[in-house]
Amino acid sequence: MSRYVIEGGRALEGRVRISGAKNAILPILAATLLSREEVVIYDAPELTDVEVMLGILQELGVFIRREKGDGMTLVLRADDLETFEVREDLSREMRSSIFLMGPLLSRLGRVRTSYPGGCAIGPRPIDIHLKGLRQMGATISERFGYIDAQVDRLHGADLHLDFPSVGATENLMMAAVLAEGSTVIRNAAKEPEIVDLQNFLNRMGARVKGAGTDVIRIEGVKRLGAADHALIPDRIEAGTFLLAAAITRGDLLLENVVPEHLEAAISKLKEAGVTVEEETAGLRVRLSRRARAVDLKTLPYPGFPTDLQPQMMAFLATAEGTSVITELIFENRFKQAEELRRMGANIRTEGRTAIVKGVPALSGATVQAPALREGASLVLAGLAAEGVTIVEGLEHIDRGYHNLEKKLAAVGAKIRREL
């Protein structure tokens, strides 16, 4: 398996361009099933999760063409779908395969898939997805690890989500755009990626409004058409590079970033003593001395994102003082703590709380990436550590970061990938 070899202790300096958002493209790719006409997506990130989703779409009968450039362009056409079944080995590779339920029910009136896979960061039940689809008229059975759903035609409904689930919000939005009548989604998630999905659906001719608030309203239409769409920047990749600059006491300019999408993270970094400033060319972050400890809680957007909590833990492991991190989204998202302790971090976890006592410096070690963002946190720790760090398990990191080692090396990191 591939691994990173990192020689730490180098301040990162220069410019980094942030890629298109992973968490935006996956539901948007699923939404291309809703149209029979050509759809073009610009600035698509080249990630293993994206490749898995494209593989699923091809199995379903979608035509796909890739065009290389400054960010990948995808051209897709789903005019002749061949099956309503999602192959088990593909759906189990990635949690986002659940997004296909709403679009396939809308187009074909039937979908069969296995329970989705993904990172083992705690229970992420799909009951909110299934409850909403049932309220819209779908008959759903769950047997032997498979979900089988069918409907003559989905109808609008007044839906109240038990939790503001991002995935359920997006799945039900896609199910509703071709449904008969009106749908209201209450207690909807507010993430920027949901706004991006709304914008994409509306470009195809859907009638969706309210994304970014807790109430989304959809008027069903009979068909959707062609569209082209540029993805929003990846706020989690941007946050990772903000923290990479901070943990190495460097100076980075992030290009192709929306600062408003990172307000909670930026606020915590400033509280820790990091300078973060908006400039014409992007977002500049720098730190020249040891950071201060801060406390934080992960919350649904616009709160501090759970997908940046592991990277923040690595940063706070080198801060002056004691930080308390409370993880309120996923109950099993401190897996990086044990690996960070191998590098000399002083971290104690108690249920959903982690107490991080900052140490003056981390030391290089061989560590294993347990999941996507947890793996990124170990890379950040290695960038700051004294000596050599080896990060194994890159298959997790590759799910969310394209050419991470090349981007880091371009701004001064001494990092290489070994097979």
Order of alpha helices (4+ residues) and beta strands (2+ residues): beta-beta-alpha-beta-alpha-beta-beta-alpha-alpha-beta-alpha-beta-beta-beta-alpha-beta-alpha-beta-beta-beta-alpha-beta-alpha-beta-beta-beta-alpha-beta-alpha-beta-beta-beta-alpha-beta-alpha-alpha-beta
